[in-house]
Amino acid sequence: MGVQYGFGSGRLFGIRSDVSGSTPVQFGTLQDVTIDFDYELREVYGQNQLPIDILRGRSKITGKAKFAQLSPLMLNSLFFGQTLAGGEKLAATNELHLSTAVPSCVTTAATTSGNQLHFAADSLQPGLSIGSLVRDATRSGVIPYGTYLTGALFGVDTVFLSNSVTGGGVQSGDTIQFSPYVVPSYISTFDTDLGVTYASSGQPLVYVTGEPDPGEYCVGNNFLYQFNPADANTQVLINYTYTSSAGSNIQGMTQPLGTTPKFMAVFEQIFNGNSIVLKLFSCVSSKLSMPTKIDDYILMEFDFSALPNSSGSAFELSTTSL
């Protein structure tokens, strides 16, 4: 047989070994693999400078793989050992919206108790939305802080509030304001707010849980982004996550100490018709890194260590050459 050389990154596969019937997975778009066989040496010395004898002590087999293809099946099977499910989270970033004007109406009847407000027929302005915050601009405090619109009868121009009025209540002729708002494009699958900035300046608005002051915003029960009347008719950039039925997700739950997915790693490389196959029969991973760069691909790094399997076998190295 001729001299054998190797060239290129080769291929790396993993098969979960502690769960029967697991699907083999490949480290996609593999960039490089390093396998280290490391032995600690023990020396014994006499009266001279060089040791009389050297023996191997403890040893370890470690590996590192860099790869570009993101495979949730591979990551979950070999590293996380959690639950892989369908559906994914997506991010809407810098979604441009113009906040609504401040809808306002004048009451035609007093509301001294209860949660209904009454207006002249056909006087409710367009732009009202269920979930809009409601305030009495004429009498401060009679509509409790944080009260929002729960319903509206536009034919008879009656609205319903999430709280009953307090104090002297709302009187006839009071001006009622409804907060300006924007509707996220993916409001039906809204997940998590990620912040708001003014489109013109990039200045972030401050999140609050109650009624916002100028420069603040809140996200209501129906996921409307709501603002102070001072920020009506203002362009804002909203950021949030939402769910999609496509893709997949890994739910990372805390697990008991010692929970460790084990797998067999198989490295293969073919060059000029010659083959190298290295099997590591039982491996565990200690680290997964996902570094990003401003102008480059994400190259994930996967560190692992090998140990003997139940039969005492640690590895098998096969080559074409003798």
C-alpha positions in Angstrom: 0.0 0.0 0.0 1.2 3.6 -0.7 1.6 6.4 1.7 -1.8 7.7 3.0 -2.5 11.4 3.4 -5.6 13.2 4.7 -7.0 16.5 3.4 -10.0 18.6 4.3 -12.3 18.8 7.3 -13.9 15.4 6.7 -17.3 14.5 8.2 -18.5 14.0 11.8 -21.5 12.1 12.9 -23.1 11.6 16.3 -25.6 8.9 17.5 -27.2 9.3 20.9 -26.2 6.1 22.8 -28.1 6.4 26.0 -31.5 6.5 24.3 -32.5 3.6 22.1 -33.6 4.2 18.6 -32.0 7.6 18.2 -31.6 9.2 14.8 -28.0 9.7 13.7 -27.1 13.3 13.1 -24.3 15.0 11.1 -22.3 18.1 12.0 -23.4 20.1 8.9 -20.9 22.3 6.9 -18.1 21.1 9.1 -15.1 23.5 9.2 -12.6 21.5 11.2 -12.3 18.8 13.8 -9.6 18.3 16.4 -9.3 15.0 18.4 -6.7 15.0 21.1 -5.4 11.8 22.8 -3.7 13.2 26.0 -1.7 11.2 28.5 -0.2 12.5 31.7 3.4 11.3 32.1 5.0 10.3 35.4 8.8 10.3 35.7 11.1 8.8 38.2 14.5 10.3 38.8 17.8 9.2 40.4 20.9 11.2 40.8 21.2 12.3 37.2 19.4 14.9 35.2 17.3 12.6 33.0 14.6 10.3 34.3 15.3 6.7 34.9 11.9 5.7 33.6 8.7 7.4 32.3 5.2 5.8 32.5 1.8 7.0 31.4 -0.7 8.0 34.1 -4.2 9.3 33.6 -5.4 10.0 30.1 -8.2 11.6 28.3 -9.6 11.9 24.8 -11.1 15.2 23.9 -12.5 16.7 20.7 -13.6 20.0 19.2 -15.7 20.6 16.1 -16.5 23.8 14.3 -19.5 23.8 12.0 -21.8 26.2 10.3 -25.1 24.4 9.8 -27.6 24.9 12.6 -29.5 21.7 13.3 -31.9 21.7 16.3 -32.1 17.9 16.0 -28.3 17.5 16.4 -28.0 20.1 19.2 -30.8 18.7 21.2 -29.8 15.0 20.7 -26.0 15.4 21.5 -25.9 18.4 23.8 -29.1 19.5 25.5 -31.0 16.3 25.8 -34.3 18.2 26.2 -37.6 18.3 24.3 -37.6 19.2 20.7 -41.0 20.6 19.5 -42.5 22.2 16.4 -42.9 26.0 16.2 -40.4 28.8 16.5 -40.0 32.3 17.8 -39.3 35.1 15.4 -38.3 38.7 16.0 -39.9 41.7 14.5 -37.3 44.5 14.7 -37.6 48.2 14.0 -41.2 47.7 12.8 -42.3 51.2 11.7 -45.7 52.5 12.9 -47.4 55.9 13.2 -49.2 56.1 16.5 -52.9 57.0 16.2 -54.4 60.4 17.0 -56.0 60.9 20.4 -59.6 59.8 20.0 -61.7 61.9 22.3 -65.5 62.2 22.9 -67.7 64.3 25.1 -70.2 62.5 27.4 -73.9 63.2 27.1 -74.9 61.7 30.4 -73.4 61.4 33.9 -71.9 58.1 35.2 -71.7 58.3 39.0 -71.3 54.5 39.4 -70.7 51.5 37.2 -68.5 51.2 34.1 -70.5 52.6 31.2 -69.9 55.9 29.5 -72.5 57.5 27.1 -72.0 59.7 24.1 -74.1 61.4 21.5 -75.2 59.1 18.6 -72.5 58.6 16.0 -70.0 60.8 18.0 -67.4 58.1 18.7 -64.4 58.9 16.7 -62.7 56.3 14.5 -59.5 54.9 16.0 -61.0 53.4 19.1 -59.8 49.9 19.9 -60.6 47.4 22.6 -57.8 47.6 25.2 -57.2 51.4 24.7 -56.5 53.2 28.0 -59.3 55.6 29.0 -59.0 58.9 31.0 -61.3 61.7 31.9 -59.5 64.9 30.7 -62.0 67.1 32.5 -61.9 65.5 36.0 -58.7 63.9 37.0 -59.0 60.6 38.9 -62.7 59.8 38.4 -61.7 57.0 36.0 -59.3 54.8 37.9 -55.7 54.7 36.8 -55.0 51.9 34.2 -58.7 51.6 33.1 -59.0 50.4 29.6 -61.8 49.9 27.0 -63.5 46.5 27.1 -66.2 47.0 24.6 -68.2 49.6 22.6 -71.7 49.8 21.1 -71.2 52.2 18.2 -74.9 52.3 17.3 -75.9 53.9 20.6 -72.4 55.2 21.4 -71.9 53.5 24.7 -68.5 52.2 25.9 -67.6 49.8 28.7 -64.7 50.1 31.0 -62.5 47.6 32.8 -63.1 49.5 36.1 -66.1 51.4 37.6 -65.8 55.1 38.0 -64.9 56.5 41.4 -65.4 59.7 43.5 -67.9 62.0 42.0 -67.9 60.0 38.8 -68.0 61.1 35.2 -70.3 64.0 34.5 -72.2 65.0 31.4 -69.9 67.2 29.2 -66.7 65.6 30.3 -64.0 65.1 27.6 -62.9 61.4 27.6 -59.6 60.6 26.0 -58.5 57.2 24.6 -54.8 56.6 24.4 -53.0 56.7 21.1 -51.7 53.3 20.0 -50.1 51.1 17.3 -51.0 47.6 16.4 -48.1 45.1 15.9 -48.2 43.4 12.5 -48.1 40.0 14.2 -50.5 40.9 17.1 -52.3 37.5 16.8 -49.2 35.6 17.8 -47.5 38.3 19.9 -45.0 36.9 22.4 -42.6 39.3 24.1 -42.0 43.1 23.9 -38.5 44.1 23.0 -38.7 47.8 23.3 -39.8 51.0 21.4 -37.8 53.9 20.0 -38.7 57.1 18.3 -38.1 56.7 14.6 -36.8 60.2 14.1 -34.2 60.2 16.9 -33.6 56.6 17.9 -34.3 57.6 21.5 -35.8 54.7 23.4 -39.2 55.1 25.2 -39.5 53.8 28.8 -41.8 50.8 29.4 -44.4 51.2 32.2 -47.1 48.9 33.5 -49.7 51.7 33.9 -50.7 54.7 31.9 -47.7 56.2 30.1 -46.4 59.7 30.5 -44.7 61.4 27.6 -41.7 59.3 26.4 -43.2 56.2 27.9 -45.3 53.3 26.6 -47.2 50.2 27.8 -48.4 47.0 26.2 -52.0 46.2 27.0 -53.8 42.9 27.6 -54.5 42.7 23.8 -50.9 43.6 22.9 -51.6 47.1 21.7 -48.6 49.4 22.1 -50.1 52.5 23.9 -48.7 55.9 24.4 -49.3 59.2 26.1 -51.5 61.8 24.2 -48.3 63.9 23.8 -46.9 61.1 21.6 -49.9 60.9 19.2 -49.3 61.0 15.5 -45.6 60.0 16.1 -43.6 57.5 14.1 -42.1 54.8 16.4 -40.1 51.6 15.9 -41.4 48.7 17.9 -39.5 45.4 18.6 -41.0 42.2 19.7 -41.0 38.4 19.3 -43.9 36.4 17.9 -44.6 32.7 17.4 -44.8 30.7 14.1 -46.0 27.2 13.5 -42.9 26.7 11.2 -39.5 25.7 12.5 -38.7 24.1 15.8 -37.7 24.9 19.3 -35.9 23.3 22.3 -37.4 23.9 25.7 -34.5 24.0 28.1 -35.7 22.9 31.5 -33.5 22.6 34.6 -32.5 19.0 35.2 -31.1 16.9 38.1 -27.3 17.0 38.6 -25.6 14.3 36.6 -28.1 14.3 33.7 -25.7 13.8 30.7 -26.6 12.9 27.2 -24.1 10.3 25.8 -23.4 9.6 22.2 -21.0 7.8 19.8 -18.9 10.1 17.6 -17.8 8.9 14.1 -15.3 10.9 12.2 -14.7 10.0 8.5 -12.3 11.4 5.9 -11.7 10.2 2.3 -8.8 11.6 0.2 -7.3 10.1 -3.0 -9.4 6.9 -2.4 -7.9 6.4 1.1 -10.2 6.5 4.1 -9.8 7.3 7.8 -12.7 6.4 10.2 -12.4 7.1 13.9 -15.1 5.9 16.2 -15.3 7.2 19.8 -17.8 4.8 21.4 -19.1 7.0 24.2 -18.8 10.8 24.4 -20.2 13.6 26.4 -20.2 17.3 25.4 -19.0 20.0 27.9 -19.5 23.2 25.9 -21.4 24.6 23.0 -20.4 28.1 21.7 -22.3 30.2 19.1 -20.0 33.2 18.3 -21.1 35.9 15.9 -19.2 38.4 13.9 -20.3 41.5 12.1 -19.3 40.3 8.6 -19.0 36.5 8.9 -20.9 33.3 9.3 -21.7 31.9 12.7 -19.3 29.0 13.3 -20.5 27.0 16.2 -18.0 25.2 18.4 -18.8 21.9 20.1 -16.4 20.5 22.7 -16.6 16.9 23.8 -14.8 14.2 25.7 -14.7 10.4 25.2 -14.8 7.6 27.8 -15.0 3.8 27.5 -18.4 2.2 26.8 -19.9 -0.6 28.9 -17.6 -3.1 27.2 -14.5 -1.1 28.0 -13.9 0.1 24.4 -13.0 3.7 24.0 -12.1 4.1 20.3 -11.5 2.4 17.0 -9.2 3.9 14.4 -9.4 2.5 10.8 -7.2 3.4 7.9 -6.8 2.3 4.3 -3.0 2.0 4.6 -1.2 -0.7 6.5 
